[in-house]
Amino acid sequence: MHNAQAKNSNEISIQKQQFKALDGYVLSGIRYHLQSEIKAKIIVASATGVPQPFYRRFAEYAAKLGYEVLTFDYRGVADSAPAQLKGFEMSYLDWGALDLAGAIEFLAEDSIPLFIVGHSYGGQALGLTPNHDKVNAMYCFGTGAGWSGYMPFKEKFTVQVMWNIIFPPIVALKGYLPWSKLNMGADLPLGVYQQWRKWCKHPTYFFADPELPDLKQRYANVKTKIFAVSALDDDWALPNSRHAFMQHYTHANLKFIDISASDYGLKQIGHMGYFRKGAEPIWNEMIHTLEQLI
């Protein structure tokens, strides 16, 4: 099904695309590409509760430069959510282990390089996939450990109020986290909320969960080249938080990159500005880096 069909090689084809996660769950995505030859493929791995249209500007930008880009919604989110979110059962880990892994299977071709551009959770998700060896490199933004102790005091206080005072009664009433009502993103399934809240209490996030003893080894198995970017005004994923999580990619070729808004002519970046209008200089720098790997 097509939203827009390219008329010539300089126009972007934008196509709605359904594909299956590894367990057969049907996911909703959008593919962006030119009609001309494709340099490489990019999967955009979204942040928690961020619907795929948020990444449209970046997808169009990369497509115009010759990349095929796939954005998609994880199960339980936006266009990949069931009609009724209450009672929908899933694990937060499914987004990586089954959904992102399904996207990798869907797009991977031996002859064309495949990259992941991850945002927040998206950078965490690669280590959960069983087919990470099919990914040539990952470039992620704002990926951290989630623990409020890494945040500046004001943000730490706000986050703790949300987790401990605001969210619990709302979730108990609704049976899911109605993030959309709080203008924070798409609504989230109960399982995602419960696990996220639990893991964010620990400096090493889900690596501290005794119910997940195999996670460290799964991340150690990843040998993909990874570029991990933190904006110095991203209070949710400052460099210390990024390192606390990314260090578990013990055998990956890791490069940490710190950026400041002023370096790109921006007033701020924060946790969401990596993909907002005006972030084109950040994307250009990333694309230049990825092109060295093609």
Solvent accessible surface area in square Angstrom, and as a share of the most:
residue,aa,sasa,rsa
1,M,167,0.75
2,H,98,0.44
3,N,85,0.43
4,A,44,0.34
5,Q,92,0.41
6,A,12,0.09
7,K,179,0.76
8,N,74,0.38
9,S,53,0.34
10,N,126,0.65
11,E,70,0.31
12,I,26,0.13
13,S,1,0.00
14,I,33,0.17
15,Q,37,0.16
16,K,96,0.41
17,Q,44,0.19
18,Q,128,0.57
19,F,11,0.05
20,K,135,0.57
21,A,5,0.04
22,L,80,0.40
23,D,81,0.42
24,G,36,0.35
25,Y,56,0.21
26,V,72,0.42
27,L,1,0.00
28,S,22,0.14
29,G,1,0.01
30,I,25,0.13
31,R,52,0.19
32,Y,4,0.02
33,H,31,0.14
34,L,21,0.10
35,Q,92,0.41
36,S,51,0.33
37,E,158,0.71
38,I,45,0.23
39,K,90,0.38
40,A,0,0.00
41,K,7,0.03
42,I,0,0.00
43,I,0,0.00
44,V,0,0.00
45,A,0,0.00
46,S,2,0.01
47,A,5,0.04
48,T,11,0.06
49,G,1,0.01
50,V,14,0.08
51,P,40,0.25
52,Q,3,0.01
53,P,84,0.53
54,F,53,0.22
55,Y,0,0.00
56,R,102,0.37
57,R,98,0.36
58,F,0,0.00
59,A,0,0.00
60,E,38,0.17
61,Y,51,0.19
62,A,0,0.00
63,A,0,0.00
64,K,131,0.55
65,L,70,0.35
66,G,9,0.08
67,Y,1,0.00
68,E,5,0.02
69,V,0,0.00
70,L,0,0.00
71,T,1,0.01
72,F,1,0.00
73,D,2,0.01
74,Y,3,0.01
75,R,13,0.05
76,G,0,0.00
77,V,2,0.01
78,A,44,0.34
79,D,105,0.54
80,S,5,0.03
81,A,35,0.27
82,P,48,0.30
83,A,119,0.93
84,Q,113,0.50
85,L,20,0.10
86,K,118,0.50
87,G,67,0.65
88,F,38,0.16
89,E,159,0.71
90,M,25,0.11
91,S,32,0.21
92,Y,2,0.01
93,L,19,0.09
94,D,26,0.14
95,W,0,0.00
96,G,0,0.00
97,A,20,0.16
98,L,42,0.21
99,D,0,0.00
100,L,0,0.00
101,A,0,0.00
102,G,2,0.02
103,A,0,0.00
104,I,0,0.00
105,E,76,0.34
106,F,72,0.30
107,L,1,0.01
108,A,31,0.24
109,E,87,0.39
110,D,162,0.84
111,S,99,0.64
112,I,40,0.20
113,P,26,0.17
114,L,2,0.01
115,F,0,0.00
116,I,0,0.00
117,V,0,0.00
118,G,0,0.00
119,H,0,0.00
120,S,20,0.13
121,Y,4,0.01
122,G,0,0.00
123,G,0,0.00
124,Q,11,0.05
125,A,0,0.00
126,L,0,0.00
127,G,1,0.01
128,L,2,0.01
129,T,4,0.02
130,P,91,0.57
131,N,11,0.06
132,H,25,0.11
133,D,114,0.59
134,K,89,0.38
135,V,7,0.04
136,N,77,0.40
137,A,0,0.00
138,M,0,0.00
139,Y,6,0.02
140,C,1,0.00
141,F,1,0.00
142,G,1,0.01
143,T,2,0.01
144,G,7,0.06
145,A,0,0.00
146,G,18,0.17
147,W,79,0.28
148,S,11,0.07
149,G,30,0.29
150,Y,38,0.14
151,M,18,0.08
152,P,57,0.36
153,F,161,0.67
154,K,167,0.71
155,E,42,0.19
156,K,69,0.29
157,F,122,0.51
158,T,59,0.34
159,V,6,0.03
160,Q,75,0.33
161,V,37,0.21
162,M,22,0.10
163,W,27,0.10
164,N,84,0.43
165,I,114,0.58
166,I,68,0.34
167,F,3,0.01
168,P,40,0.25
169,P,80,0.50
170,I,48,0.24
171,V,8,0.04
172,A,88,0.68
173,L,145,0.72
174,K,75,0.32
175,G,14,0.14
176,Y,33,0.13
177,L,0,0.00
178,P,4,0.02
179,W,12,0.04
180,S,51,0.33
181,K,140,0.59
182,L,62,0.31
183,N,144,0.74
184,M,65,0.29
185,G,25,0.24
186,A,11,0.09
187,D,33,0.17
188,L,0,0.00
189,P,0,0.00
190,L,63,0.32
191,G,15,0.15
192,V,0,0.00
193,Y,13,0.05
194,Q,97,0.43
195,Q,45,0.20
196,W,23,0.08
197,R,65,0.24
198,K,78,0.33
199,W,2,0.01
200,C,12,0.07
201,K,118,0.50
202,H,73,0.33
203,P,57,0.36
204,T,49,0.29
205,Y,3,0.01
206,F,1,0.00
207,F,16,0.07
208,A,41,0.32
209,D,11,0.06
210,P,119,0.75
211,E,132,0.59
212,L,34,0.17
213,P,115,0.72
214,D,69,0.36
215,L,1,0.00
216,K,115,0.49
217,Q,109,0.48
218,R,67,0.24
219,Y,0,0.00
220,A,15,0.11
221,N,74,0.38
222,V,0,0.00
223,K,154,0.65
224,T,11,0.06
225,K,59,0.25
226,I,0,0.00
227,F,10,0.04
228,A,1,0.00
229,V,4,0.02
230,S,0,0.00
231,A,0,0.00
232,L,94,0.47
233,D,55,0.29
234,D,0,0.00
235,D,47,0.25
236,W,66,0.23
237,A,1,0.00
238,L,31,0.15
239,P,35,0.22
240,N,78,0.40
241,S,2,0.01
242,R,11,0.04
243,H,88,0.39
244,A,9,0.07
245,F,1,0.00
246,M,0,0.00
247,Q,74,0.33
248,H,21,0.10
249,Y,0,0.00
250,T,86,0.50
251,H,120,0.53
252,A,14,0.11
253,N,86,0.44
254,L,55,0.28
255,K,113,0.48
256,F,75,0.31
257,I,36,0.18
258,D,75,0.39
259,I,8,0.04
260,S,34,0.22
261,A,13,0.10
262,S,91,0.59
263,D,103,0.53
264,Y,34,0.13
265,G,74,0.71
266,L,40,0.20
267,K,208,0.88
268,Q,129,0.57
269,I,4,0.02
270,G,16,0.15
271,H,33,0.15
272,M,51,0.23
273,G,9,0.09
274,Y,0,0.00
275,F,1,0.00
276,R,121,0.44
277,K,154,0.65
278,G,26,0.25
279,A,0,0.00
280,E,60,0.27
281,P,62,0.39
282,I,6,0.03
283,W,2,0.01
284,N,84,0.43
285,E,79,0.36
286,M,0,0.00
287,I,6,0.03
288,H,117,0.52
289,T,32,0.19
290,L,0,0.00
291,E,61,0.27
292,Q,119,0.53
293,L,61,0.30
294,I,89,0.45
